[in-house]
Amino acid sequence: MSDKHLNTENQSQAPVFKWGVATHVGNVRTSNQDKYGIASNLLAVADGMGGHNGGEVAAEIAVTTLTASSGFQSINEFAYLVQMAHHLIQARAQENINLDGMGTTLCALSKINTQETSHRIGAVNVGDSRIYLYTHNELHQISTDHSLVQELVDSGQISETEAKFHPHRNVITRSLGHQPIIQVDAWELDLIIGDRYLLCSDGLTNEISDTEIAEILSTKPDPQHAADQLIQSALSNQGLDNVTAIVADVISGKEKSNSSNIQFEVQTLSPEEDEKFTEEMKNSDGKSSNLLKSLFELVTRAGTT
């Protein structure tokens, strides 16, 4: 696998984001298993895990699968693509014993393309990489960590402060490839001009607080400068892990209102839905979209790539 990250941005599509990205191996690690992908109005961050470079391989498969797409007509297509990445990682691991057990987190944003003018953005998440929204001078974590400590916080067994120092804070409960089956969180939001999104690996959020993140996002108007400063702040602390950040400003969409009204409903694509989708693709009669056909072909070719 290449050490290069993926930027396949298609200039033929009108951009909805102005973005900046930065990544670093950190102060301790010897290799960077974080990967990011940027394509036409799609942004993704993956944090790989697994020995013998398995995490790097899994993360690159995840972002490559997303960036290979030409777009999505619904949030379900976006979520199905994440499931396809999961199957592709598993297939690669089965052909190489050194990659057994590899996995990756994945969080991503993409414009939803409909026949009508689309002012919607889709979001997907598996694991503890995060998606933040900075709007109306407030920072909101809009993804949910799939981690042991988050479950303990949600059940009231520990506080959020205790979670930051918990000995098992790095244990995640969902990841692509590593588990037999996964569930994908997926949701839609309004595409609002002036909103700022942050996608990042836990190498950032384990090092700096949400308050520090908000301060940087509010004082660095250029998204590249903001991404660079986020990484530098993480490294200036302990910098124990690989760290990646994409900062993306919405430049095309609906006009911003005077008040913040963040409303969305997270859908969870279940293993049963994934199995049904896969069978439908196997039995496709030619009426399915070209996108979904290509995703299935991508998985079935895994044994030869």
C-alpha positions as CSV (number, residue, x, y, z in Angstrom):
1,M,0.0,0.0,0.0
2,S,1.2,3.5,-0.7
3,D,2.0,6.0,2.0
4,K,0.2,8.6,0.0
5,H,-3.2,9.9,1.0
6,L,-5.9,10.2,-1.6
7,N,-7.0,13.4,-3.3
8,T,-9.1,12.6,-6.4
9,E,-11.1,15.8,-6.4
10,N,-13.1,16.1,-9.6
11,Q,-13.1,19.7,-10.8
12,S,-16.1,19.0,-13.1
13,Q,-18.5,19.1,-10.1
14,A,-19.1,22.4,-8.4
15,P,-17.4,22.3,-5.0
16,V,-19.4,22.7,-1.9
17,F,-16.4,22.7,0.5
18,K,-13.3,24.7,0.8
19,W,-11.0,22.4,2.8
20,G,-7.7,22.0,4.5
21,V,-6.0,18.8,5.7
22,A,-3.1,17.9,7.8
23,T,-1.7,14.6,9.2
24,H,1.3,13.6,11.3
25,V,2.8,10.3,12.5
26,G,3.0,11.8,16.0
27,N,5.9,12.0,18.5
28,V,6.0,8.3,19.4
29,R,4.8,6.1,16.5
30,T,7.1,5.1,13.6
31,S,4.4,4.8,11.0
32,N,1.2,6.7,10.2
33,Q,-1.8,4.3,10.0
34,D,-4.2,7.3,9.7
35,K,-5.5,7.9,6.1
36,Y,-7.6,10.6,4.7
37,G,-9.5,10.7,1.4
38,I,-10.8,13.7,-0.6
39,A,-12.9,13.4,-3.7
40,S,-15.7,15.4,-5.4
41,N,-17.5,16.9,-2.4
42,L,-16.5,13.9,-0.2
43,L,-14.2,13.9,2.8
44,A,-13.1,10.9,4.8
45,V,-10.7,10.1,7.7
46,A,-9.8,6.5,8.7
47,D,-7.7,5.4,11.7
48,G,-6.3,1.9,11.1
49,M,-5.3,-0.7,13.6
50,G,-3.5,-4.0,13.3
51,G,0.1,-5.3,13.2
52,H,2.3,-5.9,10.1
53,N,1.0,-2.6,8.6
54,G,-2.5,-4.1,8.6
55,G,-4.0,-0.9,10.0
56,E,-2.5,1.1,7.2
57,V,-3.9,-1.3,4.6
58,A,-7.4,-1.3,6.2
59,A,-7.5,2.4,6.4
60,E,-6.4,2.9,2.8
61,I,-9.0,0.4,1.6
62,A,-11.7,2.3,3.4
63,V,-10.8,5.7,2.0
64,T,-10.1,4.3,-1.5
65,T,-13.6,2.6,-1.5
66,L,-15.3,5.9,-0.7
67,T,-13.2,8.1,-3.0
68,A,-13.8,5.7,-5.9
69,S,-17.5,6.6,-5.9
70,S,-19.0,9.1,-8.3
71,G,-21.5,10.3,-5.7
72,F,-24.5,9.2,-3.8
73,Q,-28.2,9.7,-4.4
74,S,-29.3,8.8,-0.9
75,I,-27.9,8.4,2.6
76,N,-28.5,4.7,2.3
77,E,-26.2,4.4,-0.7
78,F,-23.5,6.2,1.4
79,A,-24.0,3.7,4.3
80,Y,-24.0,0.7,2.0
81,L,-20.6,1.9,0.6
82,V,-19.2,1.8,4.1
83,Q,-20.4,-1.8,4.4
84,M,-18.7,-2.6,1.1
85,A,-15.4,-1.2,2.5
86,H,-15.9,-3.5,5.5
87,H,-16.3,-6.6,3.3
88,L,-13.4,-5.6,1.1
89,I,-11.1,-5.3,4.1
90,Q,-12.2,-8.7,5.3
91,A,-11.5,-10.2,1.9
92,R,-8.0,-8.8,1.8
93,A,-7.3,-10.1,5.3
94,Q,-8.4,-13.6,4.3
95,E,-5.8,-13.8,1.5
96,N,-2.9,-12.7,3.7
97,I,-2.4,-14.2,7.2
98,N,-0.2,-11.2,8.2
99,L,-3.3,-8.9,7.8
100,D,-5.6,-11.1,9.9
101,G,-7.4,-9.0,12.5
102,M,-6.8,-5.6,10.7
103,G,-9.4,-3.0,11.0
104,T,-10.1,0.7,10.8
105,T,-12.4,3.5,12.0
106,L,-14.1,5.6,9.4
107,C,-15.9,8.9,9.4
108,A,-16.9,10.8,6.2
109,L,-19.1,13.6,4.8
110,S,-20.5,13.8,1.3
111,K,-23.0,15.9,-0.6
112,I,-26.1,13.9,-1.4
113,N,-26.8,14.3,-5.1
114,T,-30.4,14.2,-6.1
115,Q,-32.2,15.1,-9.4
116,E,-33.3,18.3,-7.8
117,T,-31.0,20.9,-6.4
118,S,-29.5,19.3,-3.3
119,H,-28.7,21.2,-0.2
120,R,-28.1,18.1,2.0
121,I,-25.0,16.5,3.3
122,G,-24.6,12.9,4.3
123,A,-22.5,11.7,7.2
124,V,-21.3,8.2,8.2
125,N,-19.4,6.9,11.1
126,V,-17.9,3.7,12.5
127,G,-15.5,3.8,15.5
128,D,-14.2,6.7,17.5
129,S,-12.9,9.1,14.8
130,R,-15.1,12.1,15.0
131,I,-17.1,14.6,13.0
132,Y,-17.6,18.1,14.5
133,L,-19.8,21.0,13.3
134,Y,-18.8,24.5,14.2
135,T,-21.7,26.9,13.6
136,H,-23.0,30.1,15.2
137,N,-19.8,30.2,17.3
138,E,-20.5,26.9,18.9
139,L,-18.8,23.5,18.5
140,H,-21.0,20.4,18.3
141,Q,-19.8,16.8,18.1
142,I,-22.3,15.3,15.7
143,S,-20.9,11.8,15.6
144,T,-21.1,9.2,18.4
145,D,-18.0,7.4,19.6
146,H,-18.3,3.7,19.3
147,S,-16.1,3.0,22.3
148,L,-16.2,1.3,25.6
149,V,-15.9,4.5,27.6
150,Q,-18.7,6.1,25.6
151,E,-21.0,3.2,26.6
152,L,-19.9,3.6,30.2
153,V,-20.7,7.3,30.0
154,D,-24.1,6.7,28.3
155,S,-25.0,4.2,31.1
156,G,-24.0,6.6,33.8
157,Q,-21.2,4.4,35.2
158,I,-18.5,7.1,34.6
159,S,-18.5,10.8,33.9
160,E,-17.1,12.4,30.7
161,T,-14.2,13.7,32.7
162,E,-13.4,10.2,34.0
163,A,-13.7,8.9,30.4
164,K,-10.7,11.0,29.3
165,F,-8.4,9.2,31.8
166,H,-10.0,5.7,31.8
167,P,-7.4,2.9,31.3
168,H,-9.6,1.4,28.5
169,R,-10.4,4.7,26.7
170,N,-8.8,3.4,23.5
171,V,-11.1,0.3,23.3
172,I,-13.5,0.7,20.4
173,T,-16.7,-1.3,20.0
174,R,-17.1,-1.0,16.2
175,S,-14.6,-1.0,13.4
176,L,-14.4,-1.9,9.7
177,G,-12.9,-5.3,8.9
178,H,-12.0,-6.3,12.4
179,Q,-15.4,-7.6,13.4
180,P,-17.6,-10.2,11.6
181,I,-20.4,-7.8,11.2
182,I,-20.8,-4.1,11.8
183,Q,-23.4,-1.4,12.1
184,V,-23.0,1.9,10.3
185,D,-24.3,5.2,11.7
186,A,-25.6,7.4,8.9
187,W,-27.5,10.7,8.9
188,E,-28.2,13.8,6.8
189,L,-27.8,17.5,7.6
190,D,-28.7,20.7,5.8
191,L,-25.8,22.1,3.7
192,I,-25.5,25.6,5.2
193,I,-23.1,28.2,3.7
194,G,-20.6,29.2,6.4
195,D,-20.8,26.1,8.5
196,R,-17.4,24.5,9.3
197,Y,-16.9,20.8,9.7
198,L,-14.0,19.0,11.3
199,L,-13.2,15.3,10.7
200,C,-10.4,13.9,12.8
201,S,-8.8,10.8,14.3
202,D,-8.6,10.3,18.0
203,G,-5.0,11.3,17.9
204,L,-6.4,14.8,18.0
205,T,-9.2,14.5,20.5
206,N,-7.1,12.5,23.0
207,E,-4.6,15.4,23.1
208,I,-6.6,18.6,23.0
209,S,-10.0,19.5,24.4
210,D,-13.2,20.5,22.6
211,T,-12.6,24.0,24.0
212,E,-9.2,24.2,22.4
213,I,-10.6,22.8,19.1
214,A,-13.3,25.5,19.1
215,E,-10.8,28.2,19.8
216,I,-8.7,27.2,16.8
217,L,-11.7,26.8,14.5
218,S,-12.9,30.2,15.5
219,T,-9.6,32.1,15.1
220,K,-8.2,30.5,11.9
221,P,-10.4,31.6,9.0
222,D,-8.4,29.6,6.4
223,P,-9.2,25.9,6.7
224,Q,-5.7,24.8,5.9
225,H,-4.3,27.1,8.6
226,A,-6.9,25.7,11.0
227,A,-6.0,22.1,10.2
228,D,-2.2,22.8,10.6
229,Q,-2.8,24.5,13.9
230,L,-4.9,21.6,15.2
231,I,-2.2,19.1,14.4
232,Q,0.5,21.3,15.9
233,S,-1.5,21.7,19.1
234,A,-1.8,17.9,19.4
235,L,1.9,17.5,18.9
236,S,2.7,20.2,21.4
237,N,1.0,18.1,24.0
238,Q,2.1,14.5,24.2
239,G,1.4,13.6,20.6
240,L,1.2,9.9,21.5
241,D,-0.7,8.7,18.4
242,N,-1.0,9.4,14.7
243,V,-3.1,12.5,14.2
244,T,-5.2,13.7,11.2
245,A,-7.6,16.6,10.7
246,I,-9.7,17.8,7.8
247,V,-11.3,21.2,8.2
248,A,-14.0,22.0,5.6
249,D,-16.0,25.2,5.1
250,V,-19.3,25.0,3.3
251,I,-19.2,27.4,0.4
252,S,-22.4,26.3,-1.5
253,G,-25.8,25.5,-0.1
254,K,-28.5,27.2,1.9
255,E,-28.0,30.6,3.4
256,K,-27.3,30.6,7.2
257,S,-30.2,31.6,9.4
258,N,-29.9,33.8,12.5
259,S,-30.1,31.0,14.9
260,S,-28.6,27.5,15.2
261,N,-31.1,24.7,14.6
262,I,-29.1,21.5,14.3
263,Q,-31.6,18.6,13.9
264,F,-30.9,15.2,12.4
265,E,-31.8,11.6,13.0
266,V,-29.0,9.0,13.0
267,Q,-29.9,5.8,11.1
268,T,-28.1,2.6,11.8
269,L,-27.6,0.3,8.9
270,S,-28.0,-3.2,10.4
271,P,-26.2,-6.4,9.5
272,E,-29.5,-7.8,8.2
273,E,-29.9,-4.8,5.9
274,D,-26.4,-5.3,4.7
275,E,-27.0,-9.0,4.0
276,K,-30.1,-8.2,2.1
277,F,-28.3,-5.5,0.1
278,T,-25.4,-7.9,-0.8
279,E,-27.8,-10.6,-2.0
280,E,-29.7,-8.1,-4.1
281,M,-26.4,-7.1,-5.7
282,K,-25.5,-10.7,-6.4
283,N,-28.9,-11.1,-8.1
284,S,-28.9,-7.8,-9.9
285,D,-30.9,-7.9,-13.1
286,G,-29.3,-4.7,-14.5
287,K,-31.8,-2.3,-13.0
288,S,-29.7,-1.3,-10.0
289,S,-27.7,1.9,-10.2
290,N,-24.2,1.8,-11.7
291,L,-22.8,3.0,-8.4
292,L,-24.1,0.0,-6.5
293,K,-23.0,-2.5,-9.2
294,S,-19.5,-1.1,-9.1
295,L,-19.4,-1.4,-5.3
296,F,-20.3,-5.1,-5.5
297,E,-17.8,-5.7,-8.3
298,L,-15.1,-3.9,-6.1
299,V,-15.7,-6.5,-3.3
300,T,-15.8,-9.5,-5.6
301,R,-12.4,-8.5,-7.1
302,A,-10.8,-8.3,-3.7
303,G,-9.2,-11.7,-4.0
304,T,-7.2,-10.6,-7.1
305,T,-6.1,-7.1,-6.0
